[in-house]
Amino acid sequence: MTKEFTFNSDIAIAYEANTRTSIPTYDMLFVMIQSYYRVQFGEKAASLLVIGAGGGNELSAWGPSNPKWTFTGVDPSKEMLEIAKNKTVQLGLESRVRLIHGTIDDLPLPDSKFDAASCILVLHFIDDDQEKLKLLGTIKDHLKPGAPFVLVSAYGDPDGAELQDRLNVWKSFWVDAGHESSKMDEMVNRGIMKISFLPENHIEQLLEESGFTNITRFYSTGIMAGWICHAE
Ligand SMILES: C[S@@+](CC[C@H](N)C(=O)[O-])C[C@H]1O[C@@H](n2cnc3c(N)ncnc32)[C@H](O)[C@@H]1O
């Protein structure tokens, strides 16, 4: 993960509010992904692998309304995982949620592979392309053939005018939420531009190289986009 974005306790607490400013359709994203999974699973029970489960929003969005789904969440941030654990307890989901402190490399060898996976707002915190590829490839190796996978990440060519236009929209989200417009350039230069932006076709190429097929962009808002695909 980039050093600037270690999810320590201050960041973990601010995360809930800030993420909804940064991504105004954040909650709807989870509703859309739930619909996508439901179409895949029907009434069947399903095991989901949640990469970057810190904060617990995947668990609270999908757990209560899908009683046949079980979740394995992985996250290297103790503080973020603590929030996920508290949500799990508050929602009475303990029997269907397993939380692992670490990365996907710390996932014990499974008895069986997962029915689905998500990696929401994680990939852009990994700087190196080979590391991104390794993460996506390992997710794929943990999935049953044909299993659905959802990736949501920042996207865009950092040197391109197209991303600059979207960054202006992103700044406007923050100003509309009551933040000072004079602080926005600093937030971009010292903050958001430190994450790892990749052009859309590059992200799709990484998914393809990792063994995913039927790659389709289904979501975009401000600086983020989401792709659905299937494990080979
Ligand atoms: C912006 S939060 C997103 C959390 C959650 N997926 C959501 O959408 O609310 C990013 C999370 O990814 C975690 N993370 C960073 N690098 C990771 C990695 N290599 N594997 C799994 N999680 C990682 C961070 O600790 C943090 O909790």
The ligand as an SDF file (V2000), in Angstrom:
LIG
                    3D

 27 29  0  0  0  0  0  0  0  0999 V2000
  -10.9190    2.7410    0.9590 C   0  0  0  0  0  0  0  0  0  0  0  0
  -10.9450    1.3420    1.9980 S   0  0  0  0  0  0  0  0  0  0  0  0
  -12.2430    0.3890    1.2630 C   0  0  0  0  0  0  0  0  0  0  0  0
  -12.9320   -0.5190    2.2510 C   0  0  0  0  0  0  0  0  0  0  0  0
  -14.1820   -1.2070    1.7300 C   0  0  0  0  0  0  0  0  0  0  0  0
  -13.8530   -2.1130    0.6440 N   0  0  0  0  0  0  0  0  0  0  0  0
  -15.2030   -0.1900    1.2750 C   0  0  0  0  0  0  0  0  0  0  0  0
  -15.4560   -0.0650    0.0860 O   0  0  0  0  0  0  0  0  0  0  0  0
  -15.7460    0.5050    2.1480 O   0  0  0  0  0  0  0  0  0  0  0  0
   -9.5260    0.4720    1.4710 C   0  0  0  0  0  0  0  0  0  0  0  0
   -9.2150   -0.7290    2.3460 C   0  0  0  0  0  0  0  0  0  0  0  0
   -8.2940   -1.5730    1.6320 O   0  0  0  0  0  0  0  0  0  0  0  0
   -7.3950   -2.0890    2.5790 C   0  0  0  0  0  0  0  0  0  0  0  0
   -6.2250   -2.5930    1.8470 N   0  0  0  0  0  0  0  0  0  0  0  0
   -5.1390   -1.9180    1.4280 C   0  0  0  0  0  0  0  0  0  0  0  0
   -4.2900   -2.7480    0.7840 N   0  0  0  0  0  0  0  0  0  0  0  0
   -4.8630   -3.9800    0.7960 C   0  0  0  0  0  0  0  0  0  0  0  0
   -4.4910   -5.2640    0.3050 C   0  0  0  0  0  0  0  0  0  0  0  0
   -3.3430   -5.4650   -0.3540 N   0  0  0  0  0  0  0  0  0  0  0  0
   -5.3310   -6.3140    0.5050 N   0  0  0  0  0  0  0  0  0  0  0  0
   -6.5120   -6.1310    1.1480 C   0  0  0  0  0  0  0  0  0  0  0  0
   -6.9170   -4.9330    1.6350 N   0  0  0  0  0  0  0  0  0  0  0  0
   -6.1050   -3.8770    1.4710 C   0  0  0  0  0  0  0  0  0  0  0  0
   -7.1460   -0.9280    3.5280 C   0  0  0  0  0  0  0  0  0  0  0  0
   -6.5950   -1.3400    4.7530 O   0  0  0  0  0  0  0  0  0  0  0  0
   -8.5530   -0.3670    3.6720 C   0  0  0  0  0  0  0  0  0  0  0  0
   -9.2650   -0.9480    4.7220 O   0  0  0  0  0  0  0  0  0  0  0  0
  1  2  1  0
  2  3  1  0
  2 10  1  0
  3  4  1  0
  4  5  1  0
  5  6  1  0
  5  7  1  0
  7  8  2  0
  7  9  1  0
 10 11  1  0
 11 12  1  0
 11 26  1  0
 12 13  1  0
 13 14  1  0
 13 24  1  0
 14 15  1  0
 14 23  1  0
 15 16  2  0
 16 17  1  0
 17 18  1  0
 17 23  2  0
 18 19  1  0
 18 20  2  0
 20 21  1  0
 21 22  2  0
 22 23  1  0
 24 25  1  0
 24 26  1  0
 26 27  1  0
M  CHG  2   2   1   9  -1
M  END
$$$$
